[in-house]
Amino acid sequence: MSNPVLQQALSKIRWRILPFVALMFAMAIIDRSNIGFAKHAFQADTGLSNAAFALGAGIFFIGYAVFEVPSNLMLHKIGARIWLSRIMVTWGLVSAAMMFAHDETSFYILRFLLGVAEAGLSPGVVLYLTYWFPQNQRGSAYGIYYFGVPVSLMVGGPVSGWLLETAQFGLTGWQWMFVTEGLAASIIGVFAFFYLTDKPRDAKWLNNEEKVAIEHELEKEHLQKANKGPSSWRAAMINPVVLYFTLIYFTIQVSVYGVLFYLPTRIAELLGTGIGLKVGLLTSIPWIATVIMLYAVTRYADRKGQQTRFAAIMLALAAVGMVGSTLSGSLPLVILAFCVAAAGFITVQPLFWTLPTRFLGGAAAASGIAVIGALGNLGGFLAPTVKTWAEGYFNNAHAGMYFLAGTALLGALMLVRSARAGRKPGQSVDAALSVKASS
């Protein structure tokens, strides 16, 4: 990174692209997780059981998984500007349509369609950023993209809580919440069509020298990937390293969505109140801690070239935080535990995505990243259902969280193993991973 023109180009790219894709991700997380805030009011109005609600909350990921690979291949073919805009507009409309859910069937259908509409957003952005950032800058770039998660939950929690207490124009609070937050995503999607740029060569806001510098750097990396990784989208889908990363990502998503769907309810139980503005404000605290951790750790890991090691540490911290949230009835201690858990399972994700993008390029990157995202996100489908099952089977209100924590710890151990396999004396763990990926 001694080339000043390259540094200048990357600085412009960071400021132009990263805040906007973080905003897109923030809207996606709000529309995925606001069902957790609506849980009690929604069930009271529709008569859904806990089991039916858990299934509906998770069925989103079935639609998401089925259409993930085709969506990413379409993005690679026609460009991110058109495809990411399409994703946002359609998922916003489906999310707004949740106001019409009135029974189990309509709830299941709309949650499935929401997954179909949103399929490809996150893996699409992961792929999109490989068109702009070289490997040694990608961890911090993904870190800023993942700011969308804590920021959305800091802002979305209080806003969702406030909307739940607001009944206007003949709509209940939960209906008003879905309409407002869904249409906001569609509006941003329309703006994305005019704002995003597909690749550096198309960027009018870069000068010719900057375009040449960034494209030269990325082309060198592309040639290295061509020699190391799978050469086609079909080969990527059955590559053993891709499948191993998929298992790791699955464990991450189990921990993420188990906590996302659980946090508002847990805080409300300790307060002895319903979910509203006060609960929304308290649930924003862990996400403030997450923003700090996310920024510091991803930058440090990039600087040291130790993304794998820090990914394992963060996922292990998530497990510790989840267990800690069950050990006390004290609200401050529970919030502290959730701070640790949230910082862990959010920060691990941008670090994780630097690993498969080291050896996946072109169409292979489009399909490989999508496979990891599609199958890995099935952890989000299983998490609410398995959590509910474990609590009933063991007749223990905390058994579900213990299961989620154990899954996160397993993922941390798999990350450690991925780096140690084939490691030579004196070789860094991340260098070992690159060698393993190419074998």
PyMOL commands that set and color helices and strands:
alter all, ss='L'
color gray80, all
select helices_A, chain A and resi 4-46+50-66+68-78+80-100+104-118+121-130+135-145+148-164+173-195+200-202+208-228+233-237+240-260+263-271+277-283+285-304+307-324+331-353+356-358+362-376+378-393+399-420+429-438
alter helices_A, ss='H'
color red, helices_A
deselect
rebuild
show_as cartoon
